[in-house]
Amino acid sequence: MTAARRTGTVIAAAAAFTALAACTLTGCATTPADLADVVAGWPDQYRVEGTKAEPLYTELIEAERDGDVFRLRIDAIGQGDAPLGTQTTGVQVAADGTVTWLPGCRPAAACADDRPIRGFLTTALVVGLARADALDAAVTDRELHGTPVLCVDDAALHPDAAATVPLDPCFDRETGAVLGHWSPDSAAFVGPTLAPGFTVTAT
């Protein structure tokens, strides 16, 4: 290899490393068209198990998809392993993309209104938007505890219901399961975000 070619190879490798480092630190953009293709490739079933720790309690989180049905269960465990309560909820996505709450959603007060779907059930919203050919959102590739995720602009998902504190949901690239939330203001994963050690299984 000539000195000129060797120098060119080194420069190209350095550029690739710089780009990779930039993606790791700030994320890399993905177009809405790319996102639609990714969503189309997500499996019809997945199961997520993980935890989210707070100062005085821990949440044990289970989320799953079974076809058009998305369910979430959160068990809160206090200090000394004292059970503090369980929240179960679920939604279903119709063929036209309409998302509706499932009967039996608890607590009833949290499921009775038509508030926008956020948190660990946001996968259902994205699938619904894709089915309605209305998925037009800015997307950024990131990593959460070593797992590749796609973070989607919350404002684009909820144009008529702006969040008081914007948090972009981040989806496991392979299954579409929501694993965490990215704060544009803090430039960090915060809020409803799983701790290290979670598992994601395509079933």
GIQUIQUI-V26542 format. One record per pair of residues at least 24 apart in sequence whose ideal C-beta (glycine too) atoms are under 8 Angstrom apart, sorted by the first residue. I is the first residue (numbers start at 1). J is the second residue. D is the distance in whole Angstrom. If there is no record, write none. Layout:
I	J	D
I	J	D
//
This chain:
23	141	6
24	143	7
26	187	8
27	140	4
27	141	6
27	142	5
27	151	7
28	140	7
28	141	5
29	138	7
29	139	7
29	140	6
29	141	8
30	139	4
30	140	7
30	141	6
30	150	7
31	139	7
32	135	6
32	136	5
32	137	6
32	138	8
32	139	7
34	139	7
35	135	6
35	137	7
35	139	5
35	150	7
35	152	7
36	130	6
36	135	5
38	150	7
38	173	7
39	126	6
39	127	6
39	130	4
39	135	7
39	176	7
40	130	7
42	127	8
42	174	8
42	175	6
42	176	4
43	175	6
43	176	8
43	202	4
43	203	8
45	202	7
45	203	4
46	172	8
46	175	4
46	176	7
46	177	5
46	200	7
46	201	7
46	202	5
46	203	6
47	200	8
47	201	5
47	203	6
48	120	8
48	172	8
48	177	5
48	179	7
48	194	8
48	198	6
48	199	7
48	200	5
48	201	8
49	198	7
49	199	5
50	179	8
50	194	4
50	195	7
50	197	7
50	198	3
50	199	7
51	194	7
51	195	5
51	197	7
51	198	7
52	192	7
52	193	7
52	194	6
52	195	6
53	195	6
57	84	6
61	120	7
61	194	7
63	120	5
63	121	8
63	177	6
63	178	7
64	203	8
65	123	7
65	175	8
65	176	7
65	177	7
68	92	5
68	93	5
68	94	7
69	102	7
70	121	5
70	123	6
70	124	4
71	102	8
72	119	8
72	120	5
72	121	6
89	121	7
90	121	8
91	117	6
91	121	6
91	124	5
92	124	8
93	124	5
93	127	5
93	128	5
93	131	7
94	128	8
95	131	7
96	131	7
96	132	6
97	127	8
97	128	4
97	129	6
97	130	7
97	131	4
97	132	3
97	134	7
98	128	7
99	124	5
99	125	6
99	128	5
115	161	8
116	158	5
116	161	4
118	154	7
118	158	8
118	163	7
118	167	8
118	169	7
119	169	8
119	178	7
119	192	5
120	177	8
120	178	5
120	192	6
121	178	7
122	157	7
122	169	4
122	171	8
122	178	5
123	171	6
123	176	5
123	177	6
123	178	6
125	157	6
126	152	7
126	157	7
126	171	7
126	176	7
127	176	7
129	157	7
140	168	8
140	182	8
141	173	8
142	170	6
142	182	7
144	170	6
144	179	5
144	180	5
144	189	6
144	193	7
144	194	8
145	194	8
145	195	8
145	196	5
145	197	8
145	198	8
147	172	6
147	179	6
147	200	7
148	172	8
148	173	5
148	174	8
149	173	6
149	179	6
149	180	7
151	182	5
165	191	8
167	191	5
167	192	8
172	200	5
174	200	7
174	202	7
175	200	6
175	202	5
//
